[in-house]
Amino acid sequence: LATLVLSSRALVSFEDVVVTFTGEEWRHLNLAQRTLYQEVMLEICGLLVSLGKASLSSCRA
């Protein structure tokens, strides 16, 4: 596995790490997959907010 090391000065936004699906792709996900997606996106957002790299409003966009 490759490891990515970023400087502590690297700027990270929610848009940098968010995974988006088209409507068609979303319809192909089952309930468990949709739930996992939502949980992971909330976790990422929470981490970015705690680091001061995002605001809650930017995560809801």
N, C-alpha and C positions, 0 to 999 in steps of 0.2 A: 504494500500500500504506500502510496505517495503521501507525504505530509506537507501541508501548506503552512508556512510560517509567515505571519503578517506582522509588520511593525505595529507597535502599540498606537501609532499615529494614523494608521490606516482608517479611512472613513468607510463605515458600513451602514447601509440603510436597509430598511425592510424590503425595499424593492430589489436590493442586491441578492437577497436570500429567499424571497417568496417564490413559490411554485404556483403557476396559474394553469388552469384548465379551460379549454373551450367548453361551451355548453354541451356539445356532443360528447366530449371526453368525460365531463362530469356525470352525464347520464349513464355512462358505462361503468362507473364506480359503484360498488355495492355499499350498503349502509356502513359496514365496518371500515371500509376504505375511506369513505367520506368523513367518518368520525375521527379516524386516525389523522387524516389531513388537517382537520380543524384543530385537533389537540396539538399537533406539531407546530402549526402556524402560530397558535396562541403562545406556545412555549418559546418559540423563536422571538416573537414580539416582546414577551416579558423579559427575556434576556437582554434584548437590545434596549428596552426602556430602562432596565436596571443599570446598564452601562452608560446611560445618558446619550445613546446613539439614535434613539427614536422616541416619539411620543405616542401615547395611546391612539390619538386621532390619526396618525400616519399609518398605524397598523390596521385601521379599519377601512382604509381606502381601497 
